[in-house]
């Protein structure tokens, strides 16, 4: 007599979205000793952990066959997507304090499925609000896009202070399973446009009578 073996599928992988099973039961024909089903992984663009399919025998019918103890098999689906990483760049690394500007851009090496928020921190010898306009604390790279930018603009003053630096760092990355590519940092120098006064000396007459 043929033997029908019913199978149950569980685990972290989702049937239909992560894999397809060719059948939920198999029939071992009379005189045969085995029958098979095929599990096929489904390609997606999600960045996710490896996932498992757990296969159990849920019933055996036909002849006098029965399950040998508790039979179970596990198949792991290995995720082949790579999480995106963020880099930071500046359009120019030196700007004049007379309204000069540099565009700071956060760039993903590949688009993410959701928005990526890139938080930025500012330090250096230049002072936010007095030496340069206070910039946004973060940029958002929209889902499906690969970059977002902000503009760093210098502020003019009459102080003689020499060149000053603005250091921009990525302080946090969230969303889209993205992360910072190593330690990203850019430095923009604000060049002082004020000139120090010069003192000259003159005499009204080169010679005088005693």
C-alpha positions in Angstrom: 0.0 0.0 0.0 1.2 3.6 -0.6 2.1 5.6 2.4 1.1 9.3 2.7 3.3 11.6 4.8 1.9 15.0 5.7 4.4 17.8 6.4 4.2 21.0 8.4 6.4 24.0 7.9 7.4 26.6 10.5 10.4 28.7 11.4 11.4 32.4 10.9 11.0 32.2 7.1 7.6 33.0 5.6 6.0 30.5 3.2 5.4 32.2 -0.1 7.4 35.3 0.7 10.7 33.7 1.6 10.3 30.2 0.1 8.0 28.0 -1.8 7.3 24.3 -0.9 6.4 22.0 -3.8 3.9 20.1 -1.7 2.5 19.8 1.9 2.6 16.0 1.7 4.4 13.2 -0.1 3.3 9.7 -1.1 5.7 6.9 -0.9 4.5 4.5 -3.6 4.1 0.8 -2.8 7.4 -1.0 -3.1 9.3 2.3 -2.8 11.2 3.6 0.2 11.2 7.4 -0.3 9.5 10.5 -1.8 10.6 14.1 -1.9 9.4 17.7 -1.8 11.4 20.7 -3.0 11.9 23.9 -1.1 12.9 26.9 -3.2 14.0 30.2 -1.8 12.3 33.4 -3.0 14.6 36.3 -4.0 13.8 39.6 -2.4 15.5 43.0 -1.8 15.0 43.0 2.0 18.0 43.2 4.2 17.3 40.6 6.9 18.9 38.0 9.1 19.3 34.5 7.8 16.0 32.7 8.2 15.0 29.1 8.9 12.4 26.6 7.6 11.6 23.9 10.0 9.9 20.8 8.5 8.0 18.3 10.7 6.0 15.2 9.9 2.4 16.0 11.0 0.8 12.7 10.0 1.5 9.3 8.4 -1.3 7.2 6.9 -1.4 4.0 4.9 -0.2 0.5 5.6 1.1 0.2 9.1 3.9 2.8 8.9 4.4 5.4 11.6 6.8 8.2 12.4 10.1 7.1 13.9 10.1 9.2 17.1 9.9 12.9 16.3 11.4 13.6 12.9 12.4 17.2 12.0 14.5 18.9 9.5 15.8 22.5 9.4 16.9 24.5 6.3 18.5 27.9 6.6 18.0 30.6 3.9 21.1 32.7 3.7 20.4 36.4 3.0 22.4 37.7 0.1 21.7 41.4 0.4 24.4 43.7 1.8 23.4 46.6 4.1 24.1 50.1 2.7 26.8 52.3 4.2 27.0 56.1 4.5 30.0 58.3 3.5 30.3 62.0 4.0 31.8 64.6 1.6 32.2 68.4 1.2 32.0 70.2 -2.1 34.9 72.5 -1.1 37.2 72.3 1.9 38.0 76.1 2.2 35.5 79.0 2.1 35.7 82.7 2.6 34.1 84.2 5.7 32.3 86.7 3.4 29.4 84.3 2.7 31.4 81.4 1.3 29.6 78.1 1.4 30.3 74.3 1.1 27.7 71.6 0.4 28.0 68.7 2.8 26.6 65.5 1.4 25.8 62.1 3.0 25.8 59.3 0.4 24.7 55.7 0.5 26.5 53.2 -1.6 23.1 51.7 -2.5 19.5 52.9 -2.0 17.6 51.6 1.0 14.0 50.5 1.3 13.2 53.1 3.9 14.4 56.6 4.9 17.9 56.8 6.3 18.5 59.5 9.0 22.1 60.7 9.2 22.8 62.8 12.3 25.7 65.2 12.1 27.9 66.8 14.8 29.9 70.0 14.4 33.1 71.0 16.2 36.4 72.8 15.5 37.8 76.3 16.1 34.9 78.0 14.3 31.8 78.8 16.4 28.3 77.9 15.1 26.1 81.0 14.9 28.9 83.5 14.9 31.4 82.2 12.4 29.0 80.1 10.3 25.2 79.8 10.1 23.9 77.0 12.4 23.3 74.1 10.1 20.7 71.3 10.4 21.6 68.6 12.8 20.7 65.8 10.4 19.9 65.0 6.8 17.4 62.4 5.6 18.1 60.2 2.6 14.7 59.3 1.3 13.8 55.7 0.5 15.0 54.8 -2.9 17.5 57.7 -3.0 21.2 57.6 -2.4 22.1 61.1 -1.0 21.0 64.1 0.9 22.8 67.4 1.5 22.9 70.6 3.5 24.8 73.9 3.0 27.4 75.2 5.4 27.6 79.0 5.1 30.2 81.3 6.6 29.3 84.5 8.4 31.3 87.7 7.9 32.6 89.7 10.9 35.1 92.5 11.5 37.3 90.5 13.9 40.9 89.6 13.1 40.9 86.0 14.1 42.8 84.0 11.5 41.5 81.0 9.7 39.1 78.8 11.6 37.9 75.2 11.0 34.5 73.5 11.1 34.7 69.7 11.6 31.7 67.7 10.6 31.2 64.1 11.8 28.5 61.6 11.4 27.2 61.0 15.0 24.5 58.4 14.2 22.8 56.6 11.4 19.3 55.1 11.6 16.9 53.4 9.3 17.3 51.2 6.3 19.8 48.9 8.1 22.3 51.5 7.0 25.5 52.2 9.0 28.5 54.6 8.8 31.4 53.5 6.6 34.2 53.6 9.2 34.7 57.0 10.7 33.5 59.7 8.3 34.7 63.2 8.9 35.1 66.4 6.8 36.9 69.6 7.7 36.0 73.0 6.1 38.3 75.9 6.7 36.8 79.4 7.0 39.4 81.9 5.7 39.5 85.2 7.5 39.0 88.1 5.1 39.9 90.9 7.5 43.3 92.5 7.0 45.3 93.8 10.0 46.0 97.5 9.9 49.6 98.5 9.1 51.5 101.3 10.8 53.7 103.6 8.8 56.0 106.4 9.9 56.7 109.8 8.2 58.3 113.1 9.1 57.1 116.4 7.9 60.7 117.6 7.0 63.8 115.7 6.3 65.9 118.4 7.9 65.3 121.3 10.3 67.4 124.3 11.3 68.8 124.4 14.8 
